[in-house]
Structures are given as structure tokens and as C-alpha cells.
Amino acid sequence: MTVQTFVPGQVEIKMTEAARKQARRELERAAAGGIRLDLDESGCSGYMYELEFVDQPVAGDKHFDVDGVPLYVPEKWLVMLNGLEIDYVKEGVNSLFKFRNPNATGECGCGESFTVEDMDEV
């Protein structure tokens, strides 16, 4: 078994160029100050990503500046989101933000939620 130490100040969340461009467009359209990335304990597999355009962070949020895109994440989810990459993709006639989470150990069939196991060891 390998044990890793989680250091909150060293959390990395990335966005692809396509995601940054779309995020900037949506922030401008919503006249918002940033994006809040939260997790909801629901869905088929356990956790669902939630994006919300907000004016300011909520108490307890960590602020990330992702190449000029303000991103706020509740500190309680940092261990599960460390290393996350957010992309913006077009699938047929649909466009959506897609999340690539190296901590996810499983996803539901529809891709809307994910599972994380053994987070006590991270």
C-alpha cells in the first residue's frame, strides 16, 4: 500500500483552453465574478459536479486563478478534486463541461456522477 500526504496548499485544478474560453464567455454573459465548483452527494455513483456562476466565494472556499478564470472550491472537497482537469467538449449537438478526475475510481453509465474510494489514505 502506498500512502500519500494531502497538502491543501498544493492542490491543482486545471482547465483546458476550450474550457477557459467557454468559462470566460459564460462569466461575461452571467455578469458573474467567478465559478464555484461544488460536489453534491447524489447521483448513481455518489458525487456529482455542480458549477455555479457567482459574484464571490462562500466562506470556506479556496480560490484558484486558472489563467484568469476565478474558480472557487469548497475546502472539504479539495482532496477529491486534486488533479482535476475541466474540459469543454462538443458531443453531437450538445456542448458541456467535462471533468477528468484522477481520484475517481468509478463513474455511472451516464457520466453524471463518480465514486471515490479510500480517500482516507490520500
Steps between C-alpha positions, in 0.01 A plus 500: 500500500620850415409789726496853363486816704235752406623859521211748446730777378627278220167413341495534123191545286546561128282611211565436133512796263151411373366498859666833583355665190150371571526590869596857412204525258258370760641720777454804277147393402405442865680817616655283772830533683597132494400137477428290807572130455319296760418134549160365587471165675253349256476335163541135410862473619519731800613850399393743231684812381313829528610822331348830608581850379540719807607851593729392783613188683319348796676484837719190496568510125852485361566741214681382187600731218501273195661720234273791587188294580406537870404157634373440854495153657377405849802390702327178611512370140864587421632152575255350248560765234879526512632452146160562338498620139193681368442487126229637273392257231244470224326165476263495206269799540582538871780700662602451861771533760665162546693405814805273503564407860803281576348419843180351358496124535176457305229685309136433435396393151369843404819674618315737732647376827812333635628287787810558712630223723769491766519877538621451859831384352553808282 
